[in-house]
Amino acid sequence: MVKPDLSVPIGALTLRNPVLTASGTFGYGLEFSPFLDISRLGAVIVKGLSLKPVMGNPPRRIVETAAGMLNAIGLQNIGVDRFVSEVAPRLDEQGVAYVANIYGRTPEEYEEVADRLRALPSLAAIEVNASCPNVKEGGIAFGSTPEGIGRLTERVRSRWPGSLWVKLSPNVTDVGSIAVAAEQAGADAVTLINTLVGMAVDPRTRRPLLRNVTGGLSGPAIKPVALRLVWEACKRVRIPVIGIGGIQTAEDALEFLLVGASAVQVGTANFRNPRACAEILEGIERFLAAEGIARLSDYRGTLKLD
């Protein structure tokens, strides 16, 4: 049986397949190398990188829910400089396509992180986390308005000549307009969705289960919402859309590809099964081969509505 062509063009970049890891759920990639050959994946998106190291929020930072997980890690990371000097060379040694997710409290911090990543010629892309609060605008998230996402995308694009992805929040009224604003400002792709804001409480102690009170909900519970928002974004923009949200199996991934996503990111599933990405990739290959589909591009976006 001939293996189908799973290659995916994202702007000028071509990924070997559509299965990517979601930032914040796969460490820096190297932690998962004992469980699977990470170089087989389309790309590894590393933990969000900031200008300086961040310790994150105090515990309790993770709460399991009935169909997923709430997290309030607080974007803990080693900082961009340590990533460039210590982690990236090890990813290069393993032949991994990797993407740097970046964030900041101000547009200037985003720009500086992007500048420092230019030292990595092997970096496949930058993914901008646009769900962070902009301290210059009273804590309003950069990605909460088309104007905000447009300005942020333009600022990072001015410093980063390579492939630029923008990760969008679902906690908005019209994700399509925000996706369009990112496209018009120079994004090569948009990623959605980031986590939904949620909370959990203990009825006996009468206290929140998360020290931060609220956190980001991920996992199977958000998949129907994510699928709908990805479908809406695909209808609004011409650039590739990368789908994320509750993907646990190859069938889940295929649903996102069917509604138009060019690639998918696997997140919370990695906590339950460190081989989830490899198994999803293998499942997509088997499905396309069994259906007689020679190229993933022949399947993507073929949802029938009549």
C-alpha positions in Angstrom: 0.0 0.0 0.0 1.4 3.4 -1.1 1.7 5.9 1.7 -0.3 9.1 1.0 1.4 12.4 0.6 0.8 14.2 3.9 3.0 17.3 3.2 1.4 20.7 4.1 2.3 24.1 2.7 2.1 26.9 5.3 3.1 30.0 3.3 6.6 29.5 2.0 7.1 26.7 4.5 6.3 23.1 3.8 5.7 20.7 6.7 6.2 17.0 6.3 2.8 16.3 7.7 -0.1 18.1 9.5 0.4 16.8 13.0 2.0 19.4 15.3 2.2 19.8 19.1 0.5 22.6 21.0 2.6 25.1 22.8 2.7 24.5 26.6 1.7 20.8 26.4 4.9 19.3 25.0 7.6 21.1 26.9 10.5 22.0 24.6 10.0 18.7 22.7 13.1 17.0 24.0 11.2 15.7 27.1 9.1 13.5 24.8 12.0 12.0 22.8 12.0 8.8 25.0 8.4 8.0 23.9 8.5 8.8 20.2 10.7 10.0 17.3 9.8 13.7 17.5 11.4 14.3 14.1 8.5 12.4 12.5 6.1 15.2 13.5 5.1 18.0 11.2 6.6 20.4 13.8 7.1 20.8 17.5 5.7 24.1 18.9 7.7 24.8 22.1 6.5 26.3 25.4 5.8 30.0 25.1 9.0 32.1 25.3 9.3 35.5 26.9 12.1 38.0 27.0 13.1 37.0 30.6 12.6 33.7 32.4 9.2 33.4 34.1 8.4 31.3 37.2 4.7 31.1 36.5 1.8 31.1 39.0 2.0 29.4 42.4 0.2 26.0 42.8 -2.4 24.7 42.5 -2.0 25.3 38.8 -3.8 22.3 37.1 -7.2 20.9 37.8 -8.7 17.9 36.0 -12.3 18.4 34.8 -14.9 15.9 33.6 -13.8 16.3 30.0 -10.5 18.1 30.0 -8.3 20.2 32.1 -8.0 23.7 33.6 -4.6 25.2 33.8 -3.2 28.4 35.2 0.5 27.7 34.8 1.2 31.3 34.1 3.4 30.8 31.0 6.4 29.5 33.0 9.5 29.3 30.7 13.3 29.5 30.6 13.4 32.7 28.6 14.4 33.2 24.9 18.1 33.5 25.5 18.4 30.1 27.2 16.2 28.6 24.5 18.5 29.9 21.8 21.7 28.8 23.4 20.7 25.5 25.1 17.6 24.0 23.6 17.6 24.9 19.9 20.9 23.2 19.2 19.6 19.9 20.7 16.5 20.1 18.6 18.7 20.6 15.5 20.7 17.5 16.5 17.4 15.5 16.4 16.3 16.9 13.0 13.2 18.4 14.4 11.1 21.1 12.7 10.4 23.4 15.5 8.3 26.6 16.0 8.8 29.2 18.7 5.6 30.4 20.5 6.3 33.9 21.9 4.6 36.3 24.2 5.1 39.6 26.0 3.4 42.1 28.2 4.1 44.9 25.7 4.5 45.1 21.9 8.1 46.0 22.5 8.7 42.7 24.4 7.2 40.7 21.5 9.5 42.5 19.1 12.6 41.9 21.2 11.9 38.1 21.5 11.4 37.9 17.7 14.7 39.8 17.2 16.6 37.3 19.4 15.1 34.3 17.6 16.6 35.6 14.3 19.8 33.9 15.6 18.2 30.5 14.7 18.4 29.9 11.0 16.7 26.5 11.5 13.6 27.9 13.2 10.6 27.0 11.1 8.3 29.7 12.3 7.2 32.0 15.1 3.7 31.6 16.6 2.5 34.7 18.3 0.4 34.1 21.5 -2.1 36.9 21.2 -4.0 36.1 24.3 -1.7 37.8 26.7 -2.8 41.0 28.5 -1.4 44.2 27.1 -0.2 46.2 30.2 -0.1 49.4 28.2 -3.8 49.1 27.5 -5.0 48.3 31.0 -4.7 44.5 30.7 -6.9 44.0 27.6 -5.7 41.0 25.7 -3.8 41.9 22.4 -6.0 39.5 20.5 -9.4 40.7 21.8 -10.0 43.2 19.0 -9.1 43.3 15.3 -7.2 46.5 15.8 -5.2 45.0 18.6 -4.3 41.8 16.7 -3.5 43.9 13.6 -1.0 46.2 15.4 0.7 43.3 17.2 1.0 41.2 14.1 2.5 44.2 12.2 5.0 44.8 15.0 6.3 41.2 15.1 6.3 41.0 11.3 8.5 44.1 11.2 11.2 42.1 13.2 10.7 38.6 11.8 11.1 37.9 8.1 10.2 34.2 8.3 7.0 32.3 8.6 4.7 34.0 11.1 1.7 32.4 12.7 -0.8 34.1 15.1 -2.6 32.1 17.8 -6.1 33.4 18.4 -8.2 33.4 21.5 -11.8 32.0 21.4 -12.8 34.5 24.1 -14.0 37.0 21.6 -17.3 37.8 19.8 -16.1 37.4 16.2 -13.0 35.3 15.7 -13.4 35.6 11.9 -12.8 39.4 11.9 -9.7 38.9 14.1 -8.4 36.3 11.8 -8.8 38.6 8.9 -7.0 41.4 10.8 -4.0 39.1 11.4 -4.0 38.1 7.7 -4.0 41.7 6.5 -1.2 42.6 8.9 1.1 40.0 7.5 0.4 36.7 9.2 1.2 33.5 7.1 -1.2 31.4 9.2 -3.6 31.6 12.1 -3.8 29.1 14.9 -7.1 28.5 16.8 -8.3 28.1 19.3 -6.4 28.9 22.5 -8.1 27.8 25.7 -11.5 28.9 26.9 -11.6 30.7 30.3 -13.1 28.6 33.0 -13.0 27.9 36.7 -13.6 25.1 39.3 -14.6 25.4 42.9 -14.8 23.0 45.9 -18.3 23.0 47.4 -17.0 21.9 50.8 -14.1 24.3 51.4 -16.0 27.0 49.3 -12.8 27.9 47.6 -11.5 27.9 44.0 -9.6 24.8 43.1 -7.0 26.9 41.2 -4.8 29.3 43.1 -5.4 31.8 40.2 -9.2 31.3 40.5 -9.7 31.0 36.7 -7.7 29.1 34.1 -7.7 27.9 30.6 -10.0 25.0 29.7 -8.6 22.5 27.2 -9.3 18.9 26.2 -12.3 17.1 24.6 -14.8 19.5 26.3 -13.8 22.3 23.9 -13.6 20.4 20.7 -17.1 21.2 19.3 -16.4 24.9 19.9 -13.0 24.8 18.4 -14.2 22.9 15.3 -16.9 25.5 14.7 -14.5 28.4 15.1 -11.9 26.8 12.8 -14.6 26.3 10.2 -15.7 29.9 10.5 -12.1 31.2 10.2 -11.4 29.0 7.1 -14.3 30.7 5.4 -12.9 34.2 6.2 -9.2 34.0 5.4 -7.1 32.8 2.5 -4.1 32.0 4.6 -3.8 28.5 6.2 -5.7 27.9 9.4 -4.1 25.5 12.0 -6.8 23.8 14.2 -6.5 23.0 17.8 -8.8 22.1 20.6 -9.7 18.7 22.1 -7.9 16.5 19.5 -7.4 13.1 21.1 -7.5 10.7 18.1 -6.9 10.6 14.3 -10.6 10.9 13.8 -10.7 14.2 15.8 -7.8 15.5 13.6 -9.5 14.5 10.4 -12.6 16.5 11.4 -10.5 19.6 11.6 -8.9 18.9 8.3 -12.3 18.2 6.8 -13.6 21.6 7.7 -10.6 23.3 6.1 -7.7 23.3 8.6 -4.3 22.9 6.9 -2.8 21.3 10.0 -3.7 20.4 13.6 -2.0 20.8 17.0 -2.4 18.2 19.7 -2.3 19.5 23.3 -4.0 18.0 26.3 -3.9 14.5 24.9 -0.1 14.5 25.4 -0.6 14.6 29.2 -2.7 11.4 29.1 -0.7 9.6 26.4 2.9 10.8 25.5 2.6 8.9 22.2 -0.6 10.6 21.2 0.9 12.7 18.3 2.6 9.6 16.8 -0.6 7.6 17.0 -2.7 10.4 15.5 -0.2 10.7 12.6 -0.3 6.9 12.0 -4.1 7.0 12.1 -4.4 9.7 9.5 -2.0 7.8 7.2 -4.1 4.6 7.6 -7.4 6.5 6.9 -6.2 8.2 3.8 -4.7 4.9 2.4 -7.9 3.0 3.2 -10.0 5.6 1.4 -7.7 5.6 -1.6 -6.7 9.3 -1.1 -3.2 9.9 -2.5 -2.7 13.4 -1.0 -3.9 15.0 2.1 -4.7 18.2 0.1 -7.4 16.1 -1.8 -9.2 15.6 1.5 -8.8 18.9 3.3 -11.8 21.3 3.2 -14.1 18.8 1.4 -17.0 19.1 4.0 -20.3 18.5 2.3 -23.1 20.8 3.4 -25.9 19.8 1.1 
